[in-house]
Amino acid sequence: MGFGVEESEENSIMVMYRKASYVWSTLLLIFAFIVVLHGIAVEWNNPPWVGQSSHPVLEIIVFIFMLCWIGLLEGAQISIVGLQAVDTESFSDEFPTAAANCAVVHKGANVERFLVGRQFLLLFNGFLCSRLGGGRLHGDDYSIGEWNWSLEASQFFWANSFMLLLVILAAQLVTQICACEYQLGFFNLPIGLKYSVIYPCLFVESLGFTHSTYLLKDALAYVAGIDTSQADPEKEIEKNWFHWLRCGWSVGLVIFGGIFLFKGLVMAQTGATQGAGWENLPGWAAVVLAIFFLFIMACAEGIQVSILAMNEKNYDEYRDKAPKAVRILDCIYTKQRNMSAFMVGRQFFVALMMIMLGKCLSYAGGEGHLVDGDDWGMPMWFNEWLLQTGFIGAIFVVNVAQLATQVTASIFPISFINNHFLFFLQQAMLLVEASGVINAVWPLMWGFAAITGMKPDPFKDTKQASGHTWGV
């Protein structure tokens, strides 16, 4: 029995609590946004640069820009994947921008290339947001004007980024949910998605940072005995010498990055051993903590792919062979509201791990100066732009903890979730959503859709596209 239940089974108290949570969660989000911006304005944040190299106003602008970009990356993914099987050209009169965008991203292997490039761009933006909006204590506590917080509140809500977590979650979930409800409408927004999302993601993929994913996909397909010749040849990645060169480049980057990240963790040079509540953490414990965060991130990515891969498929044949996997699928697909609740709760875990990994896998200090220990003779620009910004950490996490498990789960969806731990993780995700702490995303989504005037998708029935099937 999952924490989410069918709408018809809910009592009036649960319904009233959810509706009330729309109000208090929205107020909490507004407060969190004020706290984060105030922290940046008074320079109590933790950017990858120090001293007088930037101005707080510029940092606020960059922070908000990256939040918006994260939102566009999340929403565009939903529309691009969901519209693959739709003849968008037939709706070009009503949704001309969406049709033009789809003509680019649905051409050849561009969807797969977009998803791979987007994953890196999204995580790197998240890492930078966690540095720019992440807190460090100024003196003994956080304060706004004459309002001084206690040390415990300052450490939990500010220094350890709980308020930042709520802000990043809102940026991700509002556009995700909106694009789920209005796939064509979101992709039709006149905000230049082709140039702000599609082309940048395709460009990042072309650099080869994440090409190890393609090697893993080929290897798993071979092990599983999947006949890849049955795939659509127009959708296949062209495997020429340049492709294999970038695969080798990507594997080399993962190994190279892993060495520097391990060195930084052991030598107490990353954010995992700096800041309130972290400064006494020994190097070996920082390594264990980073591995734990990577594991949870990997599980959160894989469980979503497995569940979506079984959407509209009959999985009854697995009831005896994989009962643990079926228990997870039953919890989602036999209860009306649990899919939306799961997606929201899962995003909470992903955003939390993104912030924690941004702290653990980004070197502390700024402008190339490490906080302690040897830099192995690396130049200052390397320390600043690759280690302290989290660039190398993002490459490592995307390849090892995200894309690797996404590919694995897409090929072995039942086997991946056939264990007790992922069931408990799924229940934790549903419980987080049921708490209401992030329910501000629902009224924000409804308001965003109303302000932009999004039209229901014409290929969906009226009830499905009404915008009221999520979160109520």
Buried (B, 14 or more C-beta within 10 A) or exposed (E): EBBBBEEEEBEEEEEEBBEEBBEEBBEBBEEBBEBBBBBBEEBBBBBBBBEEEBEBEEBBEBBBEBBBBBBBBBBBBBBBBBBEEBEBEEBBEEBEBBBBBBEBBBEBBBBBBBBBBBBBBBBBBBBBBBBBBBBBBBEEBBBEEEEBBEBEBBBBBBBBBBBBBBBBBBBBBBBBBBBBBBBBBBBBBEBEBBEBBBBBBBEBBEEBBBBBBBBBBBEBBEEEEBEEEEEEEEBEBEEEEEEEEBBEBBBEBBEEBBEBBBBBBBBBBBBBBBBBEBEEBEBEEBBEBBEEBBBBBBBBBBBBBBBBBBEEEEBEEBEEEBEBBBBBBBBBBEBBBBBBBBBBBBBBBBBBBBBBBBBBBBBBBBBBBBBEEEBEEBEEEBBBBBBBBBBBBBBBBBBBBBBBBBBBBBBBBBBBBBBEEBBEBBBBBBBBBBBBBBBBBBBBBBEBBEEBEBBBBEBBEEEEBEBEBBBB
